[in-house]
Amino acid sequence: MNALTQQPAFAPVPRAVPTPQAVPSRPLALDGLFWRRIAQLGACWAPSWFVRCSPPMIGVAIAAAMPERRRALSAQLARARGPASVLRDAIDVGRTFANFASCITEVLSTGSKNGTVPEAMIHGRPHVEELLASRGGIIFATAHTAGWESLGALLARQHLKRVMIVMRRERNEGACKLQDAMRESQEGVRIVHVGDDPLASLPVMRHLRDGGVVALQIDRVPPGMSARTVRLFGGAGAIPEGPLRLAQLTGAPIVPVFSARTGHRRYAVYLHEPVIVPRRATSQALDAAGKHDDAVWAAEAARELAPTP
């Protein structure tokens, strides 16, 4: 399953909610350092057949143990895919959890004997090739889809572009550092965390003006973050305003990029037409640029959520 909802993702219209306080670290929490470290050891040192075959089973087991996450994912799939039979929905949910576990394993194995170079089939290359070959900066608007963490290494290797991945910091500091180290072990990739600090965007703007690539995820709007209201899959939704403002301030085009996992360390990458945000864009122009993504989401959902023959 290579759905757009690898994790429950699509942002509802944000409300005026105060920024939540940091959650105390729990050593044995599923998103904590202990289990992440165990997963890393297995991904790096287990036999290759185990690394390839066990993550889907682990993902399905996690799905069985987390009914609330299953229900949330089922609702997101129904929104993107439309109604489905109970059997089809159960299969889609299970495959999504299985795919997520495989993606995490492939990132954690980076730099080890199991961390072979990922392969990618890139679609829509002609209209983006010229941008990648230029000296100007590019903003890649992506989402929590399979393989998004591997895009930076692929671009850096093929086009000698330096890639900055912009993310929000994880709740668990130790797990965050471990995951970031794995991502940055890919040549040409740098991780930057943004949050409440108003100066956090300055390195991102400098990177774009120096001709680098910035990859941001647009399928989540944390509480307190500025957003633009859009329609997603026929319903009300929101995307972060940050990528649009970055494009406006730096002149960098926004290229919607989505990826899907097609096999062990194999990905399909879909590049869409660039979106240009004028330097003097009005609020209406920003809304128009944001609404461009609705058609892109719909196209990707139709491709990724089609019934398996």
C-alpha positions, 0 to 999 in steps of 0.5 A, spaced: 500 500 500 503 506 497 497 511 499 498 518 501 496 516 508 502 512 510 500 515 516 494 519 518 496 526 515 490 530 512 490 537 516 483 539 518 481 546 518 485 549 524 482 552 530 485 557 534 488 552 539 494 554 543 501 551 542 501 544 546 506 543 551 512 538 550 510 531 552 515 528 558 519 523 555 517 516 556 522 511 556 518 505 553 513 509 549 512 506 542 515 513 539 521 513 544 528 512 543 528 504 546 524 501 541 527 506 535 534 503 537 532 496 537 529 497 530 535 500 528 540 494 530 535 489 527 535 493 520 543 494 520 545 487 523 539 482 521 540 477 515 537 481 509 532 476 508 529 478 515 530 485 514 526 485 507 520 480 510 519 482 517 517 489 517 510 488 514 508 483 519 511 487 524 506 493 521 500 489 521 501 487 528 502 494 530 495 495 527 492 490 530 494 493 537 492 500 536 485 500 534 484 508 535 490 509 529 486 504 525 480 507 525 483 514 524 487 511 518 480 508 515 477 515 515 483 518 512 483 512 506 475 513 505 476 521 504 481 520 499 479 513 496 471 513 497 467 508 500 469 501 500 467 494 503 469 492 510 474 487 506 477 492 502 478 497 507 481 492 512 486 490 506 488 497 505 489 499 512 493 493 513 498 494 507 499 501 509 501 499 516 506 494 513 508 499 508 510 504 513 514 499 517 518 497 511 519 505 510 522 506 517 526 500 516 529 502 510 531 509 513 534 505 519 538 501 515 542 506 512 549 506 512 549 498 514 550 492 510 543 492 509 543 499 506 543 499 499 542 505 495 535 506 493 532 505 486 527 510 483 523 511 477 522 518 476 515 520 472 514 527 470 522 529 469 522 533 463 518 539 466 522 539 472 529 537 469 531 544 467 529 547 474 534 542 477 539 543 472 539 551 474 543 554 479 536 557 483 533 554 489 527 549 489 522 548 494 519 541 494 512 540 497 511 533 499 507 529 504 508 523 509 508 518 503 512 512 502 520 514 501 519 521 502 526 521 506 530 518 500 528 523 495 534 528 498 539 523 497 536 521 490 536 528 488 543 530 491 546 524 487 543 525 480 543 533 480 549 535 485 544 539 489 544 540 496 538 538 500 535 541 506 529 537 509 525 541 514 521 538 519 518 539 526 522 536 532 519 529 534 516 529 541 522 524 544 529 528 543 533 521 543 529 518 538 529 525 534 537 525 534 537 518 532 532 518 526 536 525 524 543 522 524 540 516 519 537 521 514 543 525 514 548 519 513 545 520 506 550 524 502 548 531 501 542 531 506 541 536 512 535 536 517 533 543 519 527 543 525 522 549 525 517 550 530 516 556 535 522 560 534 521 565 529 528 565 526 528 558 524 526 559 517 533 564 516 537 558 514 532 555 510 531 562 506 539 562 505 539 555 503 534 557 497 538 563 495 544 559 495 541 554 490 539 548 494 533 544 494 528 545 500 523 539 502 517 540 506 511 536 508 504 540 506 499 534 509 500 537 516 498 543 520 500 543 527 496 547 532 498 554 532 501 554 525 499 559 520 495 555 514 491 557 508 484 554 507 483 549 501 479 543 499 482 536 499 478 531 496 472 535 496 472 537 503 475 543 507 482 542 509 488 546 510 496 546 508 501 550 511 502 557 509 510 557 510 512 554 503 508 559 500 511 565 503 518 562 502 516 561 495 514 569 495 520 571 499 525 567 495 522 567 488 523 559 488 518 555 485 514 550 488 514 543 485 509 538 488 513 531 489 510 525 491 513 518 492 511 511 492 514 505 495 514 499 489 518 494 492 524 493 497 528 500 497 525 501 490 520 507 489 516 511 484 517 519 484 512 523 481 514 530 479 508 535 478 508 542 474 512 548 478 507 553 482 510 560 481 508 565 487 509 572 485 514 576 490 508 581 491 502 576 491 496 578 495 492 574 499 488 571 494 494 569 490 497 565 495 490 562 496 490 560 488 497 557 489 495 553 495 489 551 491 493 548 486 495 542 490 487 540 490 488 537 483 495 534 485 492 530 491 486 528 487 491 525 482 495 522 487 490 519 490 487 516 484 493 513 482 495 510 489 489 508 492 486 504 485 484 497 487 490 492 486 489 487 480 
